[in-house]
Amino acid sequence: MLFSKFLPRDGNFFEMFNQHADRIVEAAHAFSNMVANYSDLEKREAFNREVDNAERAADRITQEVNRALHKTFITPIDREQIHSLINTMDDVADLIQDSAETMVLYDVRYMTQDIVRLTDLSVKCCERVKDAVALIGKVRDAATAEAALKTCEQIDQLESDADRVMRSAMSHLFRDEPDVREVIKLKAVYELLETITDKCEDVANLIEGIVLENS
């Protein structure tokens, strides 16, 4: 009885992972809408606020998970895996917010096709992260474990696609953009967007480890 109050509710950590993944996708979609409506200042600001709100909500969930780790006697998966996963997921949300803020602070003049492509790949990566996170609470089932690993492979492929777009974007930027200030601005944006997919791949790698250790 003494220890029972320290035991986590079944699925509590997994539930918080899912809630955080929802906020990541919410932030990604808001950022995508901001890119699509960038020329409309009112809509741009509105979608930027949505990104901020989603990121702050994700932060609160991260804090809740870390507090729960300190109070929980027995965890459903390794404590370090929980800590690493939630904090790496939070990095994804932070990077989405950083991308939106950078566009505003640097006063980027226009959205290039490369920004649109990288944004699309970032959104798809975030959606796949959500799909993978939803499966980790049930990976003792062989079919679920296989589905989780397949989803992680899809994230890896999307990250590779983003790498190729990034290299092409940099080539076009330095070859075709005459305004040095715009080169600096767009380079920063491209790098942030590509880093979102990198961080999603980091989440996928952590999930793969959880699956392999617990299935």
Buried (B, 14 or more C-beta within 10 A) or exposed (E): EEEEEEEBEEEBBBEBBBBBBBBBBBBBBBBBBBBBBBEEEEBBEBBBEBBBBBBEBBBEBBEBBBEBBEEBEEBBBBEEBBBBBBEBBBBBBBBBBBBBBBBEEBEBEEBBEBBBBBBBBBBBBBBBBBBBBBBBBBBEEEEBBBBBBEBBBBBBBBBEBBBEBBEEBBEBBEEEBEEEEBBEBBBBBBBBBBBBBBBBBBBBBBBBBBBEEBB
